[in-house]
Amino acid sequence: MATVILVRHGRTTANAAGVLAGRALGISLDQIGRDQTALTGDRLAAVPLVAVVSSPLERCRQTAQLILDRQAGTPYELVDPDLTECDYGQWQGRTLGDLATEDLWPVVQTQPSAVVFPGGESMAAMQARSVAAIRRHDAAFESEYGPGAVWAAVSHGDVIKSVLADALGMHLDLFQRINVSPASVSIVHYGINRPTVYATNTDAGDLSWLSKSIHTGDAPVGGGAGQEAPRTSEA
């Protein structure tokens, strides 16, 4: 199968203010978020992406565009509503400090599979739609471009955490153990036997190795040889 690079949008004005933006319109990257995303775009410039699929929300589309601007080729561009933010219902637009006083807050922290946001979506439904979307796109890009295809999905923190939890074989109730920072890169390869998670929540490092074919068979006993170190120019 292909390989997906999961990219969270850069920092937004709402993130900086400690507000749960949810699906609110008009939430843009702030200057720090644009700088973060530019660095992510520079990292991904070494990888010839076949496609960039984005959540429809503005902050993700801005992030996707900064990635596309740094690609040497012309990756396929797509917006998928199934990668959009969780519908937090009545929680949307409130500060995290205020939400932490709600009775539902500790359930979100310890048993997210049981959470249904008032007037909104369940966290289980969020995971189901986002995992299905990632796997659907991954299979389509592999079919069109071959097993060495690499593509990027630009989405939101809880969405990406739920996709990573699925790839790691973790129950949704454990997904709060995963951290996904603004503009971070996580990498999943959906192989023949199982998904393989190559990276989570990275904000630095060479990614040029992704332009080479990824092993798709059995997991190497003992961990294998890993990727080659990036070449550096001599002084």
CYANA upper distance limits for C-alpha pairs under 8 A (distance plus 0.5 A):
  1 MET  CA    138 ASP  CA      7.52
  1 MET  CA    139 ALA  CA      6.98
  1 MET  CA    142 GLU  CA      5.95
  1 MET  CA    146 GLY  CA      8.17
  1 MET  CA    147 PRO  CA      5.31
  1 MET  CA    148 GLY  CA      8.03
  1 MET  CA    149 ALA  CA      8.46
  1 MET  CA    189 HIS  CA      7.51
  1 MET  CA    190 TYR  CA      6.04
  1 MET  CA    191 GLY  CA      5.96
  1 MET  CA    192 ILE  CA      7.57
  1 MET  CA    216 THR  CA      8.17
  2 ALA  CA    138 ASP  CA      6.25
  2 ALA  CA    139 ALA  CA      7.52
  2 ALA  CA    141 PHE  CA      7.20
  2 ALA  CA    142 GLU  CA      5.44
  2 ALA  CA    146 GLY  CA      7.72
  2 ALA  CA    147 PRO  CA      5.45
  2 ALA  CA    148 GLY  CA      6.32
  2 ALA  CA    149 ALA  CA      5.40
  2 ALA  CA    150 VAL  CA      6.35
  2 ALA  CA    151 TRP  CA      8.22
  2 ALA  CA    189 HIS  CA      6.82
  2 ALA  CA    190 TYR  CA      7.14
  2 ALA  CA    191 GLY  CA      8.42
  3 THR  CA    138 ASP  CA      7.64
  3 THR  CA    148 GLY  CA      7.89
  3 THR  CA    149 ALA  CA      6.81
  3 THR  CA    150 VAL  CA      5.27
  3 THR  CA    151 TRP  CA      6.93
  3 THR  CA    187 ILE  CA      7.72
  3 THR  CA    188 VAL  CA      6.38
  3 THR  CA    189 HIS  CA      4.90
  3 THR  CA    190 TYR  CA      7.15
  4 VAL  CA    138 ASP  CA      7.46
  4 VAL  CA    150 VAL  CA      6.34
  4 VAL  CA    151 TRP  CA      5.57
  4 VAL  CA    152 ALA  CA      6.02
  4 VAL  CA    153 ALA  CA      7.32
  4 VAL  CA    187 ILE  CA      6.40
  4 VAL  CA    188 VAL  CA      5.95
  4 VAL  CA    189 HIS  CA      6.83
  5 ILE  CA    150 VAL  CA      7.85
  5 ILE  CA    151 TRP  CA      6.60
  5 ILE  CA    152 ALA  CA      5.03
  5 ILE  CA    153 ALA  CA      6.64
  5 ILE  CA    185 VAL  CA      6.96
  5 ILE  CA    186 SER  CA      6.25
  5 ILE  CA    187 ILE  CA      5.14
  5 ILE  CA    188 VAL  CA      7.13
  6 LEU  CA    152 ALA  CA      6.40
  6 LEU  CA    153 ALA  CA      5.52
  6 LEU  CA    154 VAL  CA      6.64
  6 LEU  CA    155 SER  CA      7.90
  6 LEU  CA    160 ILE  CA      7.27
  6 LEU  CA    185 VAL  CA      6.20
  6 LEU  CA    186 SER  CA      5.50
  6 LEU  CA    187 ILE  CA      6.55
  6 LEU  CA    188 VAL  CA      8.27
  7 VAL  CA    152 ALA  CA      7.42
  7 VAL  CA    153 ALA  CA      6.53
  7 VAL  CA    154 VAL  CA      5.23
  7 VAL  CA    155 SER  CA      6.82
  7 VAL  CA    160 ILE  CA      8.45
  7 VAL  CA    183 ALA  CA      6.52
  7 VAL  CA    184 SER  CA      6.18
  7 VAL  CA    185 VAL  CA      5.40
  7 VAL  CA    186 SER  CA      7.11
  8 ARG  CA     60 CYS  CA      8.08
  8 ARG  CA    154 VAL  CA      6.20
  8 ARG  CA    155 SER  CA      5.67
  8 ARG  CA    156 HIS  CA      5.74
  8 ARG  CA    157 GLY  CA      6.58
  8 ARG  CA    160 ILE  CA      7.75
  8 ARG  CA    180 VAL  CA      7.70
  8 ARG  CA    181 SER  CA      7.50
  8 ARG  CA    182 PRO  CA      5.98
  8 ARG  CA    183 ALA  CA      5.39
  8 ARG  CA    184 SER  CA      6.17
  8 ARG  CA    185 VAL  CA      7.59
  9 HIS  CA     33 GLY  CA      8.36
  9 HIS  CA     37 THR  CA      7.86
  9 HIS  CA     59 ARG  CA      6.57
  9 HIS  CA     60 CYS  CA      5.55
  9 HIS  CA     63 THR  CA      6.02
  9 HIS  CA    154 VAL  CA      6.97
  9 HIS  CA    155 SER  CA      6.75
  9 HIS  CA    156 HIS  CA      6.90
  9 HIS  CA    182 PRO  CA      6.13
  9 HIS  CA    183 ALA  CA      5.55
  9 HIS  CA    184 SER  CA      8.40
 10 GLY  CA     29 LEU  CA      6.65
 10 GLY  CA     32 ILE  CA      8.29
 10 GLY  CA     33 GLY  CA      4.71
 10 GLY  CA     34 ARG  CA      6.92
 10 GLY  CA     36 GLN  CA      6.51
 10 GLY  CA     37 THR  CA      6.01
 10 GLY  CA     59 ARG  CA      7.78
 10 GLY  CA     60 CYS  CA      8.36
 10 GLY  CA     63 THR  CA      7.01
 10 GLY  CA    182 PRO  CA      5.04
 10 GLY  CA    183 ALA  CA      4.87
 11 ARG  CA     15 ASN  CA      6.53
 11 ARG  CA     16 ALA  CA      7.65
 11 ARG  CA     29 LEU  CA      6.16
 11 ARG  CA     30 ASP  CA      6.80
 11 ARG  CA     32 ILE  CA      6.95
 11 ARG  CA     33 GLY  CA      4.48
 11 ARG  CA     34 ARG  CA      8.07
 11 ARG  CA     36 GLN  CA      8.12
 11 ARG  CA    182 PRO  CA      5.83
 11 ARG  CA    183 ALA  CA      7.76
 12 THR  CA     16 ALA  CA      6.82
 12 THR  CA     27 ILE  CA      7.18
 12 THR  CA     28 SER  CA      6.01
 12 THR  CA     29 LEU  CA      4.64
 12 THR  CA     30 ASP  CA      5.51
 12 THR  CA     33 GLY  CA      6.54
 12 THR  CA     59 ARG  CA      7.64
 13 THR  CA     17 ALA  CA      6.83
 13 THR  CA     27 ILE  CA      7.22
 13 THR  CA     28 SER  CA      6.91
 13 THR  CA     29 LEU  CA      6.84
 13 THR  CA     30 ASP  CA      5.92
 14 ALA  CA     18 GLY  CA      6.59
 14 ALA  CA     19 VAL  CA      5.51
 14 ALA  CA     20 LEU  CA      7.34
 14 ALA  CA     21 ALA  CA      6.51
 14 ALA  CA     27 ILE  CA      7.33
 15 ASN  CA     19 VAL  CA      6.55
 15 ASN  CA     20 LEU  CA      7.92
 15 ASN  CA     21 ALA  CA      8.30
 17 ALA  CA     95 THR  CA      8.43
 18 GLY  CA     95 THR  CA      6.11
 18 GLY  CA     96 LEU  CA      6.32
 18 GLY  CA     97 GLY  CA      8.21
 19 VAL  CA     93 GLY  CA      6.51
 19 VAL  CA     94 ARG  CA      6.10
 19 VAL  CA     95 THR  CA      4.74
 19 VAL  CA     96 LEU  CA      6.41
 20 LEU  CA     91 TRP  CA      7.77
 20 LEU  CA     92 GLN  CA      6.08
 20 LEU  CA     93 GLY  CA      5.83
 20 LEU  CA     94 ARG  CA      6.27
 20 LEU  CA     95 THR  CA      6.54
 20 LEU  CA     96 LEU  CA      6.95
 21 ALA  CA     27 ILE  CA      7.74
 21 ALA  CA     92 GLN  CA      6.28
 21 ALA  CA     93 GLY  CA      5.84
 21 ALA  CA     94 ARG  CA      8.36
 22 GLY  CA     85 GLU  CA      6.51
 22 GLY  CA     86 CYS  CA      7.04
 22 GLY  CA     87 ASP  CA      6.80
 22 GLY  CA     88 TYR  CA      6.50
 22 GLY  CA     92 GLN  CA      5.81
 22 GLY  CA     93 GLY  CA      7.65
 23 ARG  CA     57 LEU  CA      7.58
 23 ARG  CA     84 THR  CA      8.21
 23 ARG  CA     85 GLU  CA      6.56
 23 ARG  CA     86 CYS  CA      7.96
 23 ARG  CA     87 ASP  CA      7.04
 23 ARG  CA     88 TYR  CA      8.44
 23 ARG  CA     92 GLN  CA      8.03
 24 ALA  CA     92 GLN  CA      8.01
 24 ALA  CA     93 GLY  CA      8.07
 25 LEU  CA     57 LEU  CA      7.62
 25 LEU  CA     58 GLU  CA      7.68
 26 GLY  CA     58 GLU  CA      7.21
 27 ILE  CA     58 GLU  CA      6.98
 27 ILE  CA     59 ARG  CA      6.76
 28 SER  CA     58 GLU  CA      6.72
 28 SER  CA     59 ARG  CA      5.50
 28 SER  CA     62 GLN  CA      8.27
 29 LEU  CA     33 GLY  CA      5.55
 29 LEU  CA     34 ARG  CA      6.44
 29 LEU  CA     59 ARG  CA      6.21
 29 LEU  CA     62 GLN  CA      7.89
 30 ASP  CA     34 ARG  CA      6.74
 31 GLN  CA     35 ASP  CA      6.70
 32 ILE  CA     36 GLN  CA      6.57
 33 GLY  CA     37 THR  CA      6.59
 33 GLY  CA    182 PRO  CA      7.92
 33 GLY  CA    183 ALA  CA      7.96
 34 ARG  CA     38 ALA  CA      6.56
 34 ARG  CA     63 THR  CA      8.20
 35 ASP  CA     39 LEU  CA      6.93
 36 GLN  CA     40 THR  CA      6.92
 36 GLN  CA    182 PRO  CA      8.12
 36 GLN  CA    183 ALA  CA      6.38
 37 THR  CA     41 GLY  CA      6.53
 37 THR  CA     63 THR  CA      6.53
 37 THR  CA     66 LEU  CA      7.18
 37 THR  CA     67 ILE  CA      7.99
 37 THR  CA    183 ALA  CA      5.91
 38 ALA  CA     42 ASP  CA      6.69
 38 ALA  CA     66 LEU  CA      6.70
 38 ALA  CA     67 ILE  CA      7.80
 39 LEU  CA     43 ARG  CA      6.83
 40 THR  CA     44 LEU  CA      6.76
 40 THR  CA     67 ILE  CA      7.73
 40 THR  CA    183 ALA  CA      6.95
 40 THR  CA    184 SER  CA      7.85
 40 THR  CA    185 VAL  CA      8.11
 40 THR  CA    203 ASP  CA      7.57
 40 THR  CA    204 ALA  CA      8.42
 41 GLY  CA     45 ALA  CA      6.54
 41 GLY  CA     66 LEU  CA      6.65
 41 GLY  CA     67 ILE  CA      4.78
 41 GLY  CA     68 LEU  CA      8.08
 41 GLY  CA     69 ASP  CA      8.39
 41 GLY  CA     70 ARG  CA      6.45
 42 ASP  CA     46 ALA  CA      8.05
 42 ASP  CA     67 ILE  CA      8.15
 42 ASP  CA     70 ARG  CA      6.99
 43 ARG  CA    204 ALA  CA      8.01
 43 ARG  CA    205 GLY  CA      7.86
 43 ARG  CA    206 ASP  CA      7.11
 43 ARG  CA    207 LEU  CA      6.87
 44 LEU  CA     48 PRO  CA      8.46
 44 LEU  CA     67 ILE  CA      7.63
 44 LEU  CA     70 ARG  CA      8.32
 44 LEU  CA     71 GLN  CA      8.14
 44 LEU  CA    207 LEU  CA      7.21
 45 ALA  CA     67 ILE  CA      8.18
 45 ALA  CA     70 ARG  CA      6.03
 45 ALA  CA     71 GLN  CA      5.69
 45 ALA  CA     72 ALA  CA      7.64
 46 ALA  CA    207 LEU  CA      7.01
 46 ALA  CA    208 SER  CA      5.54
 46 ALA  CA    211 SER  CA      8.14
 47 VAL  CA    150 VAL  CA      8.22
 47 VAL  CA    207 LEU  CA      7.29
 47 VAL  CA    208 SER  CA      6.21
 47 VAL  CA    210 LEU  CA      6.75
 47 VAL  CA    211 SER  CA      5.89
 48 PRO  CA     71 GLN  CA      7.47
 48 PRO  CA     72 ALA  CA      7.83
 48 PRO  CA     73 GLY  CA      7.44
 48 PRO  CA    150 VAL  CA      7.81
 48 PRO  CA    211 SER  CA      7.10
 49 LEU  CA     71 GLN  CA      8.05
 49 LEU  CA     73 GLY  CA      8.43
 49 LEU  CA     75 PRO  CA      6.37
 49 LEU  CA    149 ALA  CA      7.90
 49 LEU  CA    150 VAL  CA      5.84
 49 LEU  CA    151 TRP  CA      5.52
 49 LEU  CA    152 ALA  CA      7.55
 50 VAL  CA     74 THR  CA      8.34
 50 VAL  CA     75 PRO  CA      5.28
 50 VAL  CA     76 TYR  CA      6.66
 50 VAL  CA    141 PHE  CA      8.15
 50 VAL  CA    145 TYR  CA      8.08
 50 VAL  CA    149 ALA  CA      6.94
 50 VAL  CA    150 VAL  CA      6.57
 50 VAL  CA    151 TRP  CA      5.93
 51 ALA  CA     75 PRO  CA      4.94
 51 ALA  CA     76 TYR  CA      4.74
 51 ALA  CA     77 GLU  CA      6.33
 51 ALA  CA     78 LEU  CA      8.16
 51 ALA  CA    150 VAL  CA      8.19
 51 ALA  CA    151 TRP  CA      5.45
 51 ALA  CA    152 ALA  CA      6.87
 52 VAL  CA     64 ALA  CA      7.30
 52 VAL  CA     68 LEU  CA      8.03
 52 VAL  CA     75 PRO  CA      6.96
 52 VAL  CA     76 TYR  CA      6.72
 52 VAL  CA     77 GLU  CA      5.72
 52 VAL  CA     78 LEU  CA      6.95
 52 VAL  CA    151 TRP  CA      6.44
 52 VAL  CA    152 ALA  CA      5.27
 52 VAL  CA    153 ALA  CA      6.40
 52 VAL  CA    154 VAL  CA      7.87
 53 VAL  CA     64 ALA  CA      8.27
 53 VAL  CA     77 GLU  CA      6.51
 53 VAL  CA     78 LEU  CA      5.20
 53 VAL  CA     79 VAL  CA      6.06
 53 VAL  CA     80 ASP  CA      7.21
 53 VAL  CA    151 TRP  CA      8.42
 53 VAL  CA    152 ALA  CA      6.74
 53 VAL  CA    153 ALA  CA      5.32
 53 VAL  CA    154 VAL  CA      6.72
 54 SER  CA     60 CYS  CA      6.64
 54 SER  CA     61 ARG  CA      6.59
 54 SER  CA     64 ALA  CA      6.96
 54 SER  CA     78 LEU  CA      6.83
 54 SER  CA     79 VAL  CA      5.29
 54 SER  CA     80 ASP  CA      6.58
 54 SER  CA     83 LEU  CA      7.40
 54 SER  CA    153 ALA  CA      6.27
 54 SER  CA    154 VAL  CA      5.15
 54 SER  CA    155 SER  CA      6.72
 55 SER  CA     60 CYS  CA      6.30
 55 SER  CA     61 ARG  CA      7.34
 55 SER  CA     79 VAL  CA      6.29
 55 SER  CA     80 ASP  CA      6.06
 55 SER  CA     81 PRO  CA      6.38
 55 SER  CA     82 ASP  CA      7.86
 55 SER  CA     83 LEU  CA      5.31
 55 SER  CA     84 THR  CA      5.10
 55 SER  CA     85 GLU  CA      8.07
 55 SER  CA    154 VAL  CA      6.77
 55 SER  CA    155 SER  CA      5.87
 55 SER  CA    156 HIS  CA      8.50
 56 PRO  CA     60 CYS  CA      7.41
 56 PRO  CA     61 ARG  CA      6.99
 56 PRO  CA     79 VAL  CA      6.14
 56 PRO  CA     80 ASP  CA      6.93
 56 PRO  CA     81 PRO  CA      6.43
 56 PRO  CA     83 LEU  CA      8.28
 56 PRO  CA     84 THR  CA      6.75
 57 LEU  CA     61 ARG  CA      6.84
 57 LEU  CA     84 THR  CA      7.26
 57 LEU  CA     85 GLU  CA      8.44
 58 GLU  CA     62 GLN  CA      6.56
 59 ARG  CA     63 THR  CA      6.79
 60 CYS  CA     64 ALA  CA      6.54
 60 CYS  CA    154 VAL  CA      6.41
 60 CYS  CA    155 SER  CA      6.54
 60 CYS  CA    156 HIS  CA      8.24
 61 ARG  CA     65 GLN  CA      6.59
 61 ARG  CA    154 VAL  CA      8.32
 62 GLN  CA     66 LEU  CA      6.89
 63 THR  CA     67 ILE  CA      6.96
 63 THR  CA    154 VAL  CA      7.80
 63 THR  CA    183 ALA  CA      8.42
 64 ALA  CA     68 LEU  CA      6.66
 64 ALA  CA    154 VAL  CA      6.81
 65 GLN  CA     69 ASP  CA      6.49
 66 LEU  CA     70 ARG  CA      7.28
 67 ILE  CA     71 GLN  CA      7.27
 68 LEU  CA     74 THR  CA      8.16
 68 LEU  CA     75 PRO  CA      7.80
 71 GLN  CA     75 PRO  CA      8.20
 80 ASP  CA     84 THR  CA      7.87
 82 ASP  CA    129 ARG  CA      6.31
 82 ASP  CA    130 SER  CA      6.12
 82 ASP  CA    133 ALA  CA      6.68
 83 LEU  CA    129 ARG  CA      8.23
 83 LEU  CA    130 SER  CA      5.97
 83 LEU  CA    133 ALA  CA      7.58
 83 LEU  CA    154 VAL  CA      8.41
 83 LEU  CA    155 SER  CA      6.40
 83 LEU  CA    156 HIS  CA      8.35
 83 LEU  CA    159 VAL  CA      7.67
 84 THR  CA    155 SER  CA      7.03
 84 THR  CA    156 HIS  CA      7.66
 84 THR  CA    159 VAL  CA      8.33
 85 GLU  CA    155 SER  CA      7.81
 85 GLU  CA    156 HIS  CA      6.32
 85 GLU  CA    158 ASP  CA      8.15
 85 GLU  CA    159 VAL  CA      7.18
 86 CYS  CA    121 GLU  CA      7.14
 86 CYS  CA    123 MET  CA      7.81
 86 CYS  CA    126 MET  CA      6.39
 86 CYS  CA    158 ASP  CA      7.87
 86 CYS  CA    159 VAL  CA      7.62
 87 ASP  CA     92 GLN  CA      8.44
 87 ASP  CA    117 PHE  CA      8.11
 87 ASP  CA    120 GLY  CA      5.55
 87 ASP  CA    121 GLU  CA      5.51
 88 TYR  CA     92 GLN  CA      5.92
 88 TYR  CA    117 PHE  CA      5.94
 88 TYR  CA    118 PRO  CA      7.87
 88 TYR  CA    119 GLY  CA      8.08
 88 TYR  CA    120 GLY  CA      5.62
 88 TYR  CA    121 GLU  CA      6.80
 89 GLY  CA    117 PHE  CA      6.39
 89 GLY  CA    118 PRO  CA      6.10
 89 GLY  CA    119 GLY  CA      5.02
 89 GLY  CA    120 GLY  CA      4.27
 89 GLY  CA    121 GLU  CA      7.50
 90 GLN  CA    117 PHE  CA      7.80
 90 GLN  CA    118 PRO  CA      6.18
 90 GLN  CA    119 GLY  CA      6.32
 90 GLN  CA    120 GLY  CA      7.53
 91 TRP  CA     99 LEU  CA      7.74
 91 TRP  CA    117 PHE  CA      7.76
 91 TRP  CA    118 PRO  CA      7.86
 94 ARG  CA     98 ASP  CA      7.28
 94 ARG  CA     99 LEU  CA      7.37
 95 THR  CA     99 LEU  CA      6.82
 96 LEU  CA    100 ALA  CA      6.57
 97 GLY  CA    101 THR  CA      7.77
 98 ASP  CA    102 GLU  CA      8.05
 99 LEU  CA    105 TRP  CA      7.22
100 ALA  CA    105 TRP  CA      6.03
100 ALA  CA    106 PRO  CA      8.47
101 THR  CA    105 TRP  CA      7.52
103 ASP  CA    107 VAL  CA      8.22
104 LEU  CA    108 VAL  CA      6.84
104 LEU  CA    115 VAL  CA      8.09
105 TRP  CA    109 GLN  CA      6.97
106 PRO  CA    110 THR  CA      6.64
106 PRO  CA    111 GLN  CA      8.46
107 VAL  CA    111 GLN  CA      5.50
107 VAL  CA    112 PRO  CA      6.63
107 VAL  CA    114 ALA  CA      7.91
107 VAL  CA    115 VAL  CA      7.21
108 VAL  CA    112 PRO  CA      5.16
108 VAL  CA    115 VAL  CA      6.73
109 GLN  CA    176 GLN  CA      7.08
110 THR  CA    173 ASP  CA      6.80
110 THR  CA    174 LEU  CA      8.07
110 THR  CA    176 GLN  CA      8.24
111 GLN  CA    115 VAL  CA      7.65
111 GLN  CA    172 LEU  CA      8.41
111 GLN  CA    173 ASP  CA      5.34
111 GLN  CA    174 LEU  CA      8.39
112 PRO  CA    123 MET  CA      6.71
112 PRO  CA    124 ALA  CA      8.09
112 PRO  CA    172 LEU  CA      7.01
112 PRO  CA    173 ASP  CA      5.73
113 SER  CA    122 SER  CA      8.25
113 SER  CA    123 MET  CA      6.57
113 SER  CA    124 ALA  CA      5.88
113 SER  CA    172 LEU  CA      6.28
113 SER  CA    173 ASP  CA      6.17
114 ALA  CA    122 SER  CA      8.17
114 ALA  CA    123 MET  CA      8.15
114 ALA  CA    124 ALA  CA      8.18
115 VAL  CA    122 SER  CA      6.09
115 VAL  CA    123 MET  CA      6.43
115 VAL  CA    124 ALA  CA      8.24
116 VAL  CA    120 GLY  CA      7.33
116 VAL  CA    121 GLU  CA      6.19
116 VAL  CA    122 SER  CA      4.45
116 VAL  CA    123 MET  CA      7.01
117 PHE  CA    121 GLU  CA      6.14
117 PHE  CA    122 SER  CA      6.55
121 GLU  CA    125 ALA  CA      7.25
121 GLU  CA    126 MET  CA      7.53
122 SER  CA    126 MET  CA      6.91
123 MET  CA    127 GLN  CA      6.78
124 ALA  CA    128 ALA  CA      6.68
124 ALA  CA    172 LEU  CA      7.94
125 ALA  CA    129 ARG  CA      6.71
126 MET  CA    130 SER  CA      6.67
126 MET  CA    159 VAL  CA      7.42
127 GLN  CA    131 VAL  CA      6.38
127 GLN  CA    159 VAL  CA      7.11
127 GLN  CA    162 SER  CA      5.87
127 GLN  CA    163 VAL  CA      7.22
128 ALA  CA    132 ALA  CA      6.58
129 ARG  CA    133 ALA  CA      6.64
130 SER  CA    134 ILE  CA      6.72
130 SER  CA    159 VAL  CA      7.04
130 SER  CA    162 SER  CA      8.40
130 SER  CA    163 VAL  CA      7.34
131 VAL  CA    135 ARG  CA      6.65
131 VAL  CA    162 SER  CA      8.10
131 VAL  CA    163 VAL  CA      5.91
131 VAL  CA    166 ASP  CA      7.91
132 ALA  CA    136 ARG  CA      6.45
133 ALA  CA    137 HIS  CA      6.65
134 ILE  CA    138 ASP  CA      6.49
134 ILE  CA    153 ALA  CA      8.26
134 ILE  CA    163 VAL  CA      8.46
135 ARG  CA    139 ALA  CA      6.65
135 ARG  CA    190 TYR  CA      8.45
136 ARG  CA    140 ALA  CA      6.81
137 HIS  CA    141 PHE  CA      6.61
138 ASP  CA    142 GLU  CA      6.64
138 ASP  CA    151 TRP  CA      8.47
138 ASP  CA    190 TYR  CA      8.34
139 ALA  CA    143 SER  CA      6.60
140 ALA  CA    144 GLU  CA      6.75
141 PHE  CA    145 TYR  CA      6.19
141 PHE  CA    146 GLY  CA      7.76
141 PHE  CA    149 ALA  CA      7.24
141 PHE  CA    151 TRP  CA      8.39
142 GLU  CA    146 GLY  CA      5.14
142 GLU  CA    147 PRO  CA      5.63
142 GLU  CA    148 GLY  CA      7.98
142 GLU  CA    149 ALA  CA      6.54
143 SER  CA    147 PRO  CA      8.19
145 TYR  CA    149 ALA  CA      6.25
147 PRO  CA    213 SER  CA      8.28
148 GLY  CA    211 SER  CA      8.36
148 GLY  CA    212 LYS  CA      7.70
148 GLY  CA    213 SER  CA      5.62
148 GLY  CA    214 ILE  CA      7.35
150 VAL  CA    210 LEU  CA      7.91
150 VAL  CA    211 SER  CA      8.21
155 SER  CA    159 VAL  CA      7.23
155 SER  CA    160 ILE  CA      7.17
156 HIS  CA    160 ILE  CA      6.52
157 GLY  CA    161 LYS  CA      6.60
157 GLY  CA    180 VAL  CA      6.14
157 GLY  CA    181 SER  CA      7.63
157 GLY  CA    182 PRO  CA      8.20
158 ASP  CA    162 SER  CA      6.61
159 VAL  CA    163 VAL  CA      6.87
160 ILE  CA    164 LEU  CA      6.64
160 ILE  CA    180 VAL  CA      7.79
161 LYS  CA    165 ALA  CA      6.56
161 LYS  CA    175 PHE  CA      6.75
161 LYS  CA    176 GLN  CA      8.24
161 LYS  CA    178 ILE  CA      6.69
161 LYS  CA    179 ASN  CA      7.64
161 LYS  CA    180 VAL  CA      7.12
162 SER  CA    166 ASP  CA      6.80
162 SER  CA    172 LEU  CA      7.28
162 SER  CA    175 PHE  CA      6.84
163 VAL  CA    167 ALA  CA      6.79
164 LEU  CA    168 LEU  CA      6.53
164 LEU  CA    188 VAL  CA      8.36
164 LEU  CA    197 VAL  CA      8.23
165 ALA  CA    169 GLY  CA      6.62
165 ALA  CA    170 MET  CA      5.40
165 ALA  CA    171 HIS  CA      7.32
165 ALA  CA    172 LEU  CA      7.07
165 ALA  CA    174 LEU  CA      8.15
165 ALA  CA    175 PHE  CA      6.18
165 ALA  CA    178 ILE  CA      8.31
166 ASP  CA    170 MET  CA      6.37
166 ASP  CA    171 HIS  CA      7.84
166 ASP  CA    172 LEU  CA      8.19
167 ALA  CA    188 VAL  CA      7.88
167 ALA  CA    195 PRO  CA      5.97
167 ALA  CA    196 THR  CA      7.53
167 ALA  CA    197 VAL  CA      7.34
168 LEU  CA    195 PRO  CA      7.94
168 LEU  CA    196 THR  CA      8.19
168 LEU  CA    197 VAL  CA      7.47
170 MET  CA    174 LEU  CA      6.85
170 MET  CA    175 PHE  CA      7.62
171 HIS  CA    175 PHE  CA      7.56
179 ASN  CA    201 ASN  CA      7.09
180 VAL  CA    184 SER  CA      6.98
180 VAL  CA    200 THR  CA      7.95
180 VAL  CA    201 ASN  CA      5.56
181 SER  CA    201 ASN  CA      6.74
183 ALA  CA    203 ASP  CA      7.68
184 SER  CA    201 ASN  CA      5.52
184 SER  CA    202 THR  CA      5.76
184 SER  CA    203 ASP  CA      5.58
185 VAL  CA    199 ALA  CA      8.00
185 VAL  CA    200 THR  CA      7.00
185 VAL  CA    201 ASN  CA      5.89
185 VAL  CA    202 THR  CA      5.55
185 VAL  CA    203 ASP  CA      6.85
186 SER  CA    197 VAL  CA      8.46
186 SER  CA    198 TYR  CA      7.96
186 SER  CA    199 ALA  CA      5.44
186 SER  CA    200 THR  CA      4.60
186 SER  CA    201 ASN  CA      5.88
186 SER  CA    202 THR  CA      6.91
187 ILE  CA    197 VAL  CA      6.45
187 ILE  CA    198 TYR  CA      5.75
187 ILE  CA    199 ALA  CA      5.48
187 ILE  CA    200 THR  CA      6.99
188 VAL  CA    195 PRO  CA      7.17
188 VAL  CA    196 THR  CA      6.18
188 VAL  CA    197 VAL  CA      5.03
188 VAL  CA    198 TYR  CA      6.39
188 VAL  CA    199 ALA  CA      7.84
189 HIS  CA    195 PRO  CA      6.06
189 HIS  CA    196 THR  CA      5.62
189 HIS  CA    197 VAL  CA      6.94
189 HIS  CA    198 TYR  CA      7.96
190 TYR  CA    194 ARG  CA      6.76
190 TYR  CA    195 PRO  CA      4.68
190 TYR  CA    196 THR  CA      6.79
191 GLY  CA    195 PRO  CA      5.91
191 GLY  CA    196 THR  CA      7.35
191 GLY  CA    216 THR  CA      5.73
191 GLY  CA    217 GLY  CA      7.62
192 ILE  CA    216 THR  CA      6.88
192 ILE  CA    217 GLY  CA      7.07
193 ASN  CA    217 GLY  CA      7.71
193 ASN  CA    218 ASP  CA      7.88
206 ASP  CA    230 PRO  CA      7.07
208 SER  CA    212 LYS  CA      8.40
208 SER  CA    230 PRO  CA      8.20
209 TRP  CA    227 GLN  CA      7.19
209 TRP  CA    228 GLU  CA      7.82
210 LEU  CA    214 ILE  CA      7.84
219 ALA  CA    223 GLY  CA      8.25
220 PRO  CA    224 GLY  CA      5.64
